[in-house]
Amino acid sequence: MASRSTSHLCSRCSSIFSRAETIEYMPTSGPQLQWELPIDKPTYAHYKSRSELQQSAGEKCYICVRILEWMNPIEAEEVSDREPTAEVLDGKPADRDRPVNISYCLTTAAKDSSEKLKEIGIWFIEGDKLLYDTLRLIGRFVAMPAQEVDPYISKFRYTVPNNPAIRTDMVVLLRQFIIIRIVKTWLSACRERHEICSWSAKGELPTRLVAVGRTEEKKGLSIRLCHSDSLPRETEYVSLSHCWGKVPFFKLTQDNLQELEQSIPLQQLPMVFQDAIRITYDLGFRYIWIDSLCIIQDSRDDWHKESLAMDRVYLNGVLNLAATGYRNGQEGLLRFTEPREIMPPKIDCAKFNSHSPKYSVFSSFDWTREVTRAPLNERGWVCQEQVMSPRTLHFGRRQMYWECYTASCCESFPSGAPFFNPSSIKMRVVKPIERYSELTKPELYVQWTEFVTEYSTRKLTFDTDKLPAISGIARVFMNLLKDRYVDGLWENDIYRGLLWHATGDITEVSSYRAPSWSWASIDGPVSFLSSLNVQWDTMAQIHEIKSTMRNETTDGEESGGEASGREVPGGYIRVTGLLLKLKIDKIPVNAISSMIRLQRRWDLSADDPLNIVFSPYEQIGTRADMTIRHSNPEFRQSKDLVIMPLVHHTFDKEWVAIYGLVLSLQPGRSGYYKKVGVYETSRKTEGGMFWLQNPKPIESRYYQEFYGKAVYTITIL
């Protein structure tokens, strides 16, 4: 019986490597590096029509399936929800013959001691190279000597018969068997060899779990809802993370609670639940936590109570099963994948390196596309689930990915690889939670800002969940820091916390969620000034911080420092410090999407306490007087802007850097402001604290109290 090979490149992609004369040396090595697009290198045409590209992808060319996927991402959840079984790589019929403008170029990132090519980079771009603004990087592949790559490539192989009927039956079962073998290998290695990961949680079990067993006939699975108070405390369980989507599915309610305690109808569950339950049983576990089956969905009290225990649910589980590549639960986890899609193919590169003529080709963007930027990891609630679970098994649309505190692996590279260094949130954002006690408080505060930076890129179905969705991990930090948690910031690290800024498009929420000085007041990616991870001195005094967060059990009384509860208007900060009016003669059009660099000019003719005006500074290569990064979409329309320095530090021995807030005076409220941005400036130490030589008093509407020499008390809402 004819069968398909386990790896494949089409003739067009195989011919790419015949262009030896185009390869130029680049001094930096490593496929994990995000290099800039090499627009100075010669480019060559790839497929010119979508139908040709689709035909090659249909034959599972390792490169073409990825290029077509990059060309045809699923843009909207509505498409997946309406047609849950639609194939990702299928283009619309009207698009099949539409021309595509794809080209590629080759570079080498490393050479060995004998000057033989060791690593070849293949860049695919879309657009006209002569029109730089139209270019889009759609993928990068790496070719390395096969003798270096082969030891890391999966040994679990299977062939796919050409008969489609057999392929969808026998081969799917074979793949499921292989998946379980691989996961057991990963899990065993993690629990036995990873010192950081091999700990046993001793916390409380979730309130409810789904018990998994065999039916009396032992031909199927029997599942029911059980209460953890009837189980030993050391009971092991797995958890499931998934996108809910817009397709209705079976849930736990107050009406069916008693019924599900007797039996849960497996066939009525969405496929993602069914697959997760089967995987749980096959891995040897008998309990799984699934949010919509373990939390009463039509009970606000039960949802509130259980949502506050998410840290316990994920932290104490052995393994988290994540439906990372799927926008809803209709497709399941055990999707059929041909080995051709994931196994790195080999090409002949004898003309490059006669000692190692065979090179293996692999994608350097797979982890980014299938994990980091996958549908599940766009969701806000999942961020703390990923961080707190000791181990996560990601089910991508093409293959599985393993992520723990020590290792990152996938089916094609089951033991990881030194040249395959994915961006793992567990290792990149937060160090293992049970090891936090080894960190100093300054290190913990920095870890929190890293977590917030990652979390701010995620989406939420209900924007009111912005702070509740991270309440679990906030309580973990609270217990370690012994600090008061105020609207996403920490009281004893408030200066660093206030100096956040937007890093992309942002929107202000329609209803009050947090004060303007909290990153939770907006939707969009944020970051904190990285220069503040150094020793700095304060330039302002914060007198009072009132949080909007109130615990529902206190009947409206403020519960200071709680990491849970609902938000009500009224948060503010009272602060005393230098206050200077900020005059900008014009704000650049792109100020909302990027920082603005300003230069000062003296406006001696203006009758103003601060006779300095700032203008956009476009010259590159010299130091700007001031850089402003916005933190509120109202920045461009803001009137009566002021700046307040918060902290400063000395660098390069003779330079002082100052960081502070950009504030907008609220109409009709003297001394009340909203935060609209942050600023940074620097000057040589002998030059003083930057234009603050003899500031004159400003009008009374700008402050609440005045202490002389530009020192005022104000309130930031």
For each residue, the residues with C-beta under 8 A, 3 or more apart:
1: 161 162 163
2: 161 162
3: 159 160 161 162
4: 8 60 159 160 161 162 338 340
5: 8 159 340
6: 157 158 159 339 340 343
7: 62 339 340 343 344 345 346
8: 4 5 59 60 61 62 340 345
9: 13 14 61 62 63 345 347 361
10: 13 14 56 59 61 63 64
11: 14 15
12: 15 16 46 47 56 64
13: 9 10 16 56 61 62 63 64
14: 9 10 11 17 347
15: 11 12 18
16: 12 13 19 44 104 106 122
17: 14 106 120 143 347 348 349 352 359
18: 15
19: 16 22 23 44 106
20: 23 351 352
21:
22: 19 41 42 44 105 106
23: 19 20 106 107 108 117 120 352
24: 41 107 108
25: 107 108 111
26: 35 38 107 108 109 121
27:
28: 33 35 109
29: 109 110 119
30: 33 109 419 421
31: 109 119 121 140 142 362 364 419 420 421
32: 364 419 420 421 422
33: 28 30
34:
35: 26 28 38 121
36:
37: 123 125 135 137
38: 26 35 41 105 107 123
39: 129 132 135
40:
41: 22 24 38 105 106 107 123
42: 22 105
43: 103 104 105 125 129
44: 16 19 22 103 104 105
45: 48 102 103
46: 12 53 67 102 103 104 124
47: 12 52 53 56 64 100 102
48: 45 52 99 100 101 102
49: 52 53 97 98 99 100
50: 53 54 71 91 95 96 97 98 99 100
51: 54 55 96 97
52: 47 48 49 55 56
53: 46 47 49 50 56 57 64 67 68 71 100 102
54: 50 51 57 58 68 89 90 91 96
55: 51 52 58 59
56: 10 12 13 47 52 53 59 61 64
57: 53 54 60 61 64 65 67 68 89
58: 54 55 89
59: 8 10 55 56 64 340
60: 4 8 57 65 338 340 341
61: 8 9 10 13 56 57 64 65 340
62: 7 8 9 13 65 66 340 341 343 344 345 361 363
63: 9 10 13 66 67 122 141 361
64: 10 12 13 47 53 56 57 59 61 67 68
65: 57 60 61 62 68 69 89 341
66: 62 63 69 70 139 363 365 366 369
67: 46 53 57 63 64 70 71 102 124 138 139
68: 53 54 57 64 65 71 72 89 91
69: 65 66 72 73 88 89 369
70: 66 67 73 124 138 139 369
71: 50 53 67 68 100 102 126 138
72: 68 69 88 89 91
73: 69 70
74: 79 80 88 327 375
75: 79
76: 79 80
77: 80 81 245 246 327 328 375
78: 81 82 246
79: 74 75 76 82 83 86
80: 74 76 77 83 84 86 245 326 327 328
81: 77 78 84 245 246 247 327 328
82: 78 79
83: 79 80 86
84: 80 81 247 328 330 331
85: 330 331
86: 79 80 83 90
87: 90
88: 69 72 74 397
89: 54 57 58 65 68 69 72
90: 54 86 87
91: 50 54 68 72 95 96
92: 95 96
93: 96
94: 98
95: 50 91 92 98
96: 50 51 54 91 92 93
97: 49 50 51
98: 49 50 94 95
99: 48 49 50
100: 47 48 49 50 53 71 126
101: 48 126 127 128
102: 45 46 47 48 53 67 71 124 125 126 138
103: 43 44 45 46 124 125 129
104: 16 43 44 46 122 123 124 125
105: 22 38 41 42 43 44 122 123 125
106: 16 17 19 22 23 41 120 121 122 123
107: 23 24 25 26 38 41 120 121 123
108: 23 24 25 26 111 117 118 119 120 121
109: 26 28 29 30 31 119 120 121 142
110: 29 118 119
111: 25 108 115 116 117 118
112: 115 116 118
113:
114: 355
115: 111 112
116: 111 112 352 353 354 355 356
117: 23 108 111 120 349 352 353
118: 108 110 111 112 144 145 353
119: 29 31 108 109 110 142 143 144 419
120: 17 23 106 107 108 109 117 142 143 144 349 352 359
121: 26 31 35 106 107 108 109 140 141 142
122: 16 63 104 105 106 140 141 142 143 361
123: 37 38 41 104 105 106 107 137 139 140
124: 46 67 70 102 103 104 137 138 139 140 141
125: 37 43 102 103 104 105 129 135 136 137 138
126: 71 100 101 102 135 136 138
127: 101 131 134 135 136
128: 101 131 134 135
129: 39 43 103 125 132 135
130:
131: 127 128 134 135
132: 39 129 135
133:
134: 127 128 131
135: 37 39 125 126 127 128 129 131 132
136: 125 126 127
137: 37 123 124 125 140
138: 67 70 71 102 124 125 126
139: 66 67 70 123 124 363 365
140: 31 121 122 123 124 137 363 364 365
141: 63 121 122 124 361 362 363 364
142: 31 109 119 120 121 122 361 362 363 364 419
143: 17 119 120 122 347 349 359 360 361
144: 118 119 120 148 149 359 360 419
145: 118 148 149 353 356 358 359 360
146: 149 150 346 356 358 359 360
147: 150 356 358
148: 144 145 151 356 419
149: 144 145 146 152 153 344 360 362 417 419
150: 146 147 153 360
151: 148
152: 149 413 415 416 417 420
153: 149 150 343 344 360 412 413
154: 157 182 343 411 412 413 414
155: 414
156: 178 181 182 411 414
157: 6 154 339 343
158: 6 171 174 175 178 339
159: 3 4 5 6 339
160: 3 4 167 171 338 339 340
161: 1 2 3 4 166 167 170 171
162: 1 2 3 4 167
163: 1 166 167
164: 167 168
165: 168 169
166: 161 163 169 170 171
167: 160 161 162 163 164 170 171 172 336
168: 164 165 171 172 336
169: 165 166 172 173
170: 161 166 167 173 174
171: 158 160 161 166 167 168 174 175 336
172: 167 168 169 175 176 334 336
173: 169 170 176 177
174: 158 170 171 177 178
175: 158 171 172 178 179 334 336 337
176: 172 173 179 180 334
177: 173 174 180 181
178: 156 158 174 175 181 182
179: 175 176 182 183 279 334 400 411
180: 176 177 183 184 279 282 283
181: 156 177 178 184 185
182: 154 156 178 179 185 186 400 411 414
183: 179 180 186 187 279 283 393 400 402
184: 180 181 187 188 283 284
185: 181 182 188 189 414
186: 182 183 189 190 393 402 407 409 414
187: 183 184 190 191 283 318 319 391
188: 184 185 191 192
189: 185 186 192 193 194 407
190: 186 187 193 194 197 198 391 404 406 407
191: 187 188 194 197 198
192: 188 189 198
193: 189 190 198
194: 189 190 191 197 198 404 405 406 407
195: 198 406
196: 199 405 406 432 435
197: 190 191 194 390 391 404 405 406 432
198: 190 191 192 193 194 195
199: 196 390 434
200: 234
201: 315 316 317 390
202: 233
203: 312 315 316
204: 228 233 312 316
205: 209 228 231 233 235 237 316
206: 209 228 237 289 294 306 309 312 313 316
207: 227 228 294 305 306 309
208: 225 226 227 228 289 293 294 295
209: 205 206 225 226 228 231 235 237 287 288 289 294
210: 223 224 225 226 264 277 287 288 289 290 293 294
211: 223 224 225 226 286 287
212: 221 222 223 277 280 281 285 286 287 288
213: 221 222 223 281 286
214: 218 220 221 222
215: 218 219 220 221 222
216: 222
217: 220
218: 214 215
219: 215
220: 214 215 217 266
221: 212 213 214 215 266 277 278 281
222: 212 213 214 215 216 263
223: 210 211 212 213 263 264 266 277
224: 210 211 260 261 262 263 264
225: 208 209 210 211 252 257 260 261 264 293 294
226: 208 209 210 211 230 231 261 287
227: 207 208 230
228: 204 205 206 207 208 209 231 235
229:
230: 226 227
231: 205 209 226 228 235 287
232: 235
233: 202 204 205
234: 200
235: 205 209 228 231 232 287
236: 285 287 318
237: 205 206 209 285 287 288 289 317 318
238: 276 280 283 285 287 288 289 317 318 319 320 321
239: 288 289 290 313 314 317 319 320 321 385 389
240: 272 273 276 288 289 290 291 320 321 322 323
241: 320 321 322 323 324 376 382 385 386 392
242: 272 322 323 326 329 376
243: 323 326 327 328 329 375 376 379
244: 249 292 328 329 461
245: 77 80 81 327 328 329 330
246: 77 78 81 328
247: 81 84 270 328 329 330
248:
249: 244 269 270 273 292 329
250: 265 268 269 270 273 292 293
251: 292 293 297
252: 225 256 257 260 292 293 294 295 296 297
253: 256 257 296 297 298
254: 257 296 298 299
255:
256: 252 253 259 260
257: 225 252 253 254 260 261 296
258: 261 262
259: 256 262 263
260: 224 225 252 256 257 263 264 293
261: 224 225 226 257 258
262: 224 258 259
263: 222 223 224 259 260
264: 210 223 224 225 260 269 293
265: 250 268 269
266: 220 221 223 269 274 277
267: 274
268: 250 265
269: 249 250 264 265 266 273 274 277
270: 247 249 250 273 274 328 329 330 332
271: 274 275 329 330 331 332 333
272: 240 242 275 276 323 326 328 329 330 331 332 333
273: 240 249 250 269 270 276 277 290 293 329
274: 266 267 269 270 271 277 278 332
275: 271 272 278 279 332 333 334
276: 238 240 272 273 279 280 288 290 321 323 333
277: 210 212 221 223 266 269 273 274 280 281 288
278: 221 274 275 281 282 334
279: 179 180 183 275 276 282 283 321 333 334
280: 212 238 276 277 283 285 286 287 288 321
281: 212 213 221 277 278 284 285 286
282: 180 278 279
283: 180 183 184 187 238 279 280 319
284: 184 281
285: 212 236 237 238 280 281 288 318 319
286: 211 212 213 280 281
287: 209 210 211 212 226 231 235 236 237 238 280
288: 209 210 212 237 238 239 240 276 277 280 285 321
289: 206 208 209 210 237 238 239 240 294 313 317
290: 210 239 240 273 276 293 294
291: 240 294 295
292: 244 249 250 251 252 295 297
293: 208 210 225 250 251 252 260 264 273 290
294: 206 207 208 209 210 225 252 289 290 291 306
295: 208 252 291 292 302 303 306 307
296: 252 253 254 257 299 302 303
297: 251 252 253 292 303
298: 253 254
299: 254 296 302 303
300: 303 304
301: 304 305
302: 295 296 299 305 306
303: 295 296 297 299 300 306 307
304: 300 301 307 308 552
305: 207 301 302 308 309
306: 206 207 294 295 302 303 309 310
307: 295 303 304 310 468 471
308: 304 305 471 472 564
309: 206 207 305 306 312 313 472
310: 306 307 313 314 384 385 388 471 472
311: 314 315 384 388 472 473 475 476
312: 203 204 206 309 315 316 472
313: 206 239 289 309 310 316 317 472
314: 239 310 311 317 320 384 385 388 389 472
315: 201 203 311 312 388 389 390 433 476
316: 201 203 204 205 206 312 313
317: 201 237 238 239 289 313 314 320 389 390
318: 187 236 237 238 285 390 391
319: 187 238 239 283 285 389 390 391 392 393
320: 238 239 240 241 314 317 385 386 389 391 392 393
321: 238 239 240 241 276 279 280 288 333 393 395
322: 240 241 242 376 382 385 386 392 393 394 395
323: 240 241 242 243 272 276 326 329 333 376 395
324: 241 370 371 374 375 376 377 394 395 396 401
325: 370 374 375 376 394 395 396 397 398
326: 80 242 243 272 323 329 331 333 375 376 395 397
327: 74 77 80 81 243 245 375
328: 77 80 81 84 243 244 245 246 247 270 272 331
329: 242 243 244 245 247 249 270 271 272 273 323 326 332
330: 84 85 245 247 270 271 272
331: 84 85 271 272 326 328 335
332: 270 271 272 274 275 329 335
333: 271 272 275 276 279 321 323 326 395
334: 172 175 176 179 275 278 279
335: 331 332 395 397
336: 167 168 171 172 175
337: 175 341 342 398 399
338: 4 60 160 341
339: 6 7 157 158 159 160 342 343
340: 4 5 6 7 8 59 60 61 62 160 343
341: 60 62 65 337 338 398 399
342: 337 339 398 399 410 411 412
343: 6 7 62 153 154 157 339 340 412
344: 7 62 149 153 360 361 362 412
345: 7 8 9 62 360 361
346: 7 146 358 359 360 361
347: 9 14 17 143 358 359 361
348: 17 357 358 359
349: 17 117 120 143 352 353 356 357 358 359
350: 353 354 357
351: 20
352: 17 20 23 116 117 120 349 359
353: 116 117 118 145 349 350 356 357 359
354: 116 350 357
355: 114 116
356: 116 145 146 147 148 349 353 359
357: 348 349 350 353 354
358: 145 146 147 346 347 348 349
359: 17 120 143 144 145 146 346 347 348 349 352 353 356
360: 143 144 145 146 149 150 153 344 345 346
361: 9 62 63 122 141 142 143 344 345 346 347
362: 31 141 142 149 344 366 412 420
363: 62 66 139 140 141 142 366
364: 31 32 140 141 142 420
365: 66 139 140 368 369
366: 66 362 363 369 370 398 399 410
367: 370 371 372 401 408 410 420 422 423
368: 365 371 372 373 422 423
369: 66 69 70 365 366 372 373 374
370: 324 325 366 367 374 394 396 397 398 399 401
371: 324 367 368 374 377 394 396 401 403 422
372: 367 368 369 377 422 423 425
373: 368 369 377 378
374: 324 325 369 370 371 377 378 394 396 397
375: 74 77 243 324 325 326 327 378 379
376: 241 242 243 322 323 324 325 326 379 382
377: 324 371 372 373 374 382 386 425 458
378: 373 374 375 458 459
379: 243 375 376 382 383 458 459 460
380: 383 455 458 459 460 465 466 469 470
381: 384 385 460 465 469
382: 241 322 376 377 379 385 386 458
383: 379 380 386 387 425 451 454 455 458 469 470
384: 310 311 314 381 387 388 455 469 470 472 473
385: 239 241 310 314 320 322 381 382 388 389
386: 241 320 322 377 382 383 389 392 403 425 426
387: 383 384 425 426 429 430 433 451 473
388: 310 311 314 315 384 385 433 472 473 476
389: 239 314 315 317 319 320 385 386 392
390: 197 199 201 315 317 318 319 404 405 432
391: 187 190 197 318 319 320 402 403 404
392: 241 319 320 322 386 389 402 403 404 426
393: 183 186 319 320 321 322 400 401 402 403
394: 322 324 325 370 371 374 400 401 402 403
395: 321 322 323 324 325 326 333 335 400
396: 324 325 370 371 374 399 400 401
397: 88 325 326 335 370 374
398: 325 337 341 342 366 370
399: 337 341 342 366 370 396 410 411 412
400: 179 182 183 393 394 395 396 410 411
401: 324 367 370 371 393 394 396 408 409 410 422
402: 183 186 391 392 393 394 407 408 409 410
403: 371 386 391 392 393 394 407 408 424 425 426
404: 190 194 197 390 391 392 407 408 426
405: 194 196 197 390 426 427 431 432
406: 190 194 195 196 197
407: 186 189 190 194 402 403 404 416
408: 367 401 402 403 404 416 421 422 424 427
409: 186 401 402 413 414 415 416
410: 342 366 367 399 400 401 402 413 414
411: 154 156 179 182 342 399 400 414
412: 153 154 342 343 344 362 399
413: 152 153 154 409 410 416 417 420
414: 154 155 156 182 185 186 409 410 411
415: 152 409
416: 152 407 408 409 413 420
417: 149 152 413 420
418: 421
419: 30 31 32 119 142 144 148 149
420: 31 32 152 362 364 367 413 416 417
421: 30 31 32 408 418
422: 32 367 368 371 372 401 408
423: 367 368 372 428
424: 403 408 427 428
425: 372 377 383 386 387 403 428 429 430 454
426: 386 387 392 403 404 405 429 430 432
427: 405 408 424 431
428: 423 424 425 450 454
429: 387 425 426 447 450 451 453 454
430: 387 425 426 433 447 450 451 473
431: 405 427 435 436 439 447
432: 196 197 390 405 426 435 436
433: 315 387 388 430 436 473 476
434: 199 437
435: 196 431 432 438 439
436: 431 432 433 439 444 447 476 477 480
437: 434 480
438: 435
439: 431 435 436 443 444 447
440: 443 444
441: 444 445 481 492
442: 445 446
443: 439 440 446 447
444: 436 439 440 441 447 448 477 480 481
445: 441 442 448 449 481 490 493 496
446: 442 443 449 450 533
447: 429 430 431 436 439 443 444 450 451
448: 444 445 451 452 477 490 493
449: 445 446 452 453 496 497 500 528
450: 428 429 430 446 447 453 454
451: 383 387 429 430 447 448 454 455 470 473
452: 448 449 455 456 488 500 519 526 528
453: 429 449 450 456 457 525 526 527 528
454: 383 425 428 429 450 451 457 458
455: 380 383 384 451 452 458 469 470
456: 452 453 519 524 525 526
457: 453 454 525
458: 377 378 379 380 382 383 454 455
459: 378 379 380
460: 379 380 381 463 465 466 469
461: 244 465
462: 465
463: 460 466 509 510 511 513 523
464: 468 511 513 567
465: 380 381 460 461 462 468 469
466: 380 460 463 469 509 513 514 520 523
467: 470 471 474 487 488 513 514 520 549 567
468: 307 464 465 471 564
469: 380 381 383 384 455 460 465 466
470: 380 383 384 451 455 467 473 474 488
471: 307 308 310 467 468 474 475 563 564
472: 308 309 310 311 312 313 314 384 388 475 476
473: 311 384 387 388 430 433 451 470 476 477
474: 467 470 471 477 478 485 563
475: 311 471 472 478 479 563 564
476: 311 315 388 433 436 472 473 479 480
477: 436 444 448 473 474 480 481 483 485 490
478: 474 475 481 482 483 485 561 563
479: 475 476 482
480: 436 437 444 476 477
481: 441 444 445 477 478 490 492
482: 478 479
483: 477 478 490 491 492 493 561
484: 490 491 492 545 547 560 561
485: 474 477 478 488 489 490 491 547 549 561 562 563
486: 489 490 491 494 518 545 547 549 561 571
487: 467 514 515 518 520 547 548 549 567 571
488: 452 467 470 485 497 514 518 519 520
489: 485 486 493 494 497 498 517 518 519
490: 445 448 477 481 483 484 485 486 493 494 497
491: 483 484 485 486 494 545 561
492: 441 481 483 484
493: 445 448 483 489 490 496 497
494: 486 489 490 491 497 498 542 545 573
495: 498 499 532 536 538 540 542 646 647
496: 445 449 493 499 528 532
497: 449 488 489 490 493 494 500 528
498: 489 494 495 517 573 646 661 675 678
499: 495 496 528 529 532 646 647 659 660 661 678
500: 449 452 497 519 526 527 528 529 631 678
501: 526 527 528 529 595 629 630 631 677 678
502: 506 522 524 525 526 629 630 631 632
503: 525 526 527
504: 524 525 593
505: 524 592 593
506: 502 522 523 524 525 526 630 631 632 633
507: 522 523 524 633
508: 521 522 523 632 633 634
509: 463 466 512 513 521 522 523
510: 463
511: 463 464
512: 509 548 567 568 569
513: 463 464 466 467 509 520 521 567
514: 466 467 487 488 518 520 521 548 567 571
515: 487 518 521 548 571 572 573 716 717
516: 521 631 632 674 675 676 716 717
517: 489 498 521 573 661 675 716
518: 486 487 488 489 514 515 521 571
519: 452 456 488 489 500 522 526 631
520: 466 467 487 488 513 514
521: 508 509 513 514 515 516 517 518 632
522: 502 506 507 508 509 519 526 631 632 633
523: 463 466 506 507 508 509
524: 456 502 504 505 506 507
525: 453 456 457 502 503 504 506
526: 452 453 456 500 501 502 503 506 519 522 631
527: 453 500 501 503 530
528: 449 452 453 496 497 499 500 501 532
529: 499 500 501 532 659 678 680
530: 527 533
531: 534 649 657 659 680
532: 495 496 499 528 529 536 647 659
533: 446 530
534: 531 649 651
535: 649
536: 495 532 647 648 649 659
537: 647 648 649
538: 495 541 646 647
539: 577 578 645 646 647 648 658 660
540: 495 575 576 577 578 644 645 646 660
541: 538 575 576 577
542: 494 495 545 573 574 575
543: 574 575 576 713
544: 572 573 574
545: 484 486 491 494 542 572 573
546: 558 570 571 572 573
547: 484 485 486 487 550 558 560 561 571
548: 487 512 514 515 567 568 569 570 571
549: 467 485 486 487 559 562 564 565 566 567
550: 547 554 556 557 558 559 562 565 566 567 568
551: 554 559 562 564 565
552: 304 565 566
553: 559
554: 550 551 557 558 559
555:
556: 550
557: 550 554
558: 546 547 550 554
559: 549 550 551 553 554 562 565
560: 484 547
561: 478 483 484 485 486 491 547
562: 485 549 550 551 559 565
563: 471 474 475 478 485
564: 308 468 471 475 549 551
565: 549 550 551 552 559 562
566: 549 550 552
567: 464 467 487 512 513 514 548 549 550
568: 512 548 550
569: 512 548
570: 546 548
571: 486 487 514 515 518 546 547 548 717
572: 515 544 545 546 715 716 717
573: 494 498 515 517 542 544 545 546 715 716
574: 542 543 544 713 714 715
575: 540 541 542 543 644 713 714 715 716
576: 540 541 543 705 707 711 712 713 714
577: 539 540 541 644 645 646 711 712
578: 539 540 644 645 692 710 711 712
579: 642 643 644 698 702 703 710 711 712 714
580: 610 642 643 644 692 695 710
581: 608 609 610 640 641 642 698 702
582: 614 641 642 643 662
583: 603 608 610 612 613 614 641
584: 587 598 613 614 615 641
585: 613 614 615
586: 615 616
587: 584 591 596 616 635 636
588: 591 596 616
589:
590: 593 594
591: 587 588 594 596 628 630 635 636
592: 505 630 633 635 636
593: 504 505 590
594: 590 591
595: 501 627 628 629 630
596: 587 588 591 616 627 628
597: 616 617 618 624 626 627
598: 584 614 615 616 617 624 625 626 627 628
599: 614 615 616 617 624 625 626
600: 612 613 614 625 626 691
601: 612 613 614 615
602: 611 612 613
603: 583 606 608 611 612 613
604: 611
605:
606: 603 611 613
607:
608: 581 583 603 611
609: 581 695 696 697 698
610: 580 581 583 695 696 698
611: 602 603 604 606 608
612: 583 600 601 602 603 691
613: 583 584 585 600 601 602 603 606
614: 582 583 584 585 598 599 600 601 625 626
615: 584 585 586 598 599 601
616: 586 587 588 596 597 598 599
617: 597 598 599 624 625
618: 597
619: 622
620:
621:
622: 619
623: 682
624: 597 598 599 617 627
625: 598 599 600 614 617 681
626: 597 598 599 600 614 679 680 681
627: 595 596 597 598 624 679 680 681
628: 591 595 596 598 662 677 678 679
629: 501 502 595 677 678 679
630: 501 502 506 591 592 595 633 635 662 676 677
631: 500 501 502 506 516 519 522 526 635 662 675 676 677 678
632: 502 506 508 516 521 522 635 638 664 674 675 676 677
633: 506 507 508 522 592 630
634: 508 637 638 664 674 676
635: 587 591 592 630 631 632 638 662 664 676 677
636: 587 591 592
637: 634
638: 632 634 635 641 664 676
639: 664 665
640: 581 664 665 702
641: 581 582 583 584 638 662 663 664 665 676
642: 579 580 581 582 662 663 665 673 702
643: 579 580 582 660 661 662 663 679
644: 540 575 577 578 579 580 660 661 663 714
645: 539 540 577 578 648 658 659 660 689
646: 495 498 499 538 539 540 577 659 660 661
647: 495 499 532 536 537 538 539 658 659 660
648: 536 537 539 645 656 657 658 659 689
649: 531 534 535 536 537 656 657
650: 653 655 656 657 685
651: 534 655 656 657 682
652: 655
653: 650
654: 684 685 686
655: 650 651 652 682 683 684 685
656: 648 649 650 651 682 683 684 685 689
657: 531 648 649 650 651 680 681 682
658: 539 645 647 648 680 681 682 689 690
659: 499 529 531 532 536 645 646 647 648 678 679 680
660: 499 539 540 643 644 645 646 647 678 679 680
661: 498 499 517 643 644 646 675 677 678 679 716
662: 582 628 630 631 635 641 642 643 675 676 677 678 679
663: 641 642 643 644 673 674 675 676 714 716
664: 632 634 635 638 639 640 641 673 674 675 676
665: 639 640 641 642 669 672 673 701 702
666: 669 672 673 674 717
667:
668:
669: 665 666 672
670: 700 701 702 703 704
671: 701 702 703 704 705 712 713 714 715
672: 665 666 669 714 715 716 717
673: 642 663 664 665 666 714 715 716 717
674: 516 632 634 663 664 666 716 717
675: 498 516 517 631 632 661 662 663 664 716
676: 516 630 631 632 634 635 638 641 662 663 664
677: 501 628 629 630 631 632 635 661 662
678: 498 499 500 501 529 628 629 631 659 660 661 662
679: 626 627 628 629 643 659 660 661 662
680: 529 531 626 627 657 658 659 660
681: 625 626 627 657 658 690
682: 623 651 655 656 657 658
683: 655 656 687 688 689 690
684: 654 655 656 687
685: 650 654 655 656
686: 654
687: 683 684 690
688: 683 692 693
689: 645 648 656 658 683 692
690: 658 681 683 687
691: 600 612
692: 578 580 688 689 695 710
693: 688
694:
695: 580 609 610 692 709 710
696: 609 610
697: 609 706 710
698: 579 581 609 610 702 703 712
699: 702
700: 670 703 706
701: 665 670 671
702: 579 581 640 642 665 670 671 698 699 712 714
703: 579 670 671 698 700 706 712 713 714
704: 670 671 712 713 714 715
705: 576 671 712 713
706: 697 700 703 711 712
707: 576 711 712 713
708: 711
709: 695
710: 578 579 580 692 695 697
711: 576 577 578 579 706 707 708
712: 576 577 578 579 671 698 702 703 704 705 706 707
713: 543 574 575 576 671 703 704 705 707
714: 574 575 576 579 644 663 671 672 673 702 703 704
715: 572 573 574 575 671 672 673 704
716: 515 516 517 572 573 575 661 663 672 673 674 675
717: 515 516 571 572 666 672 673 674
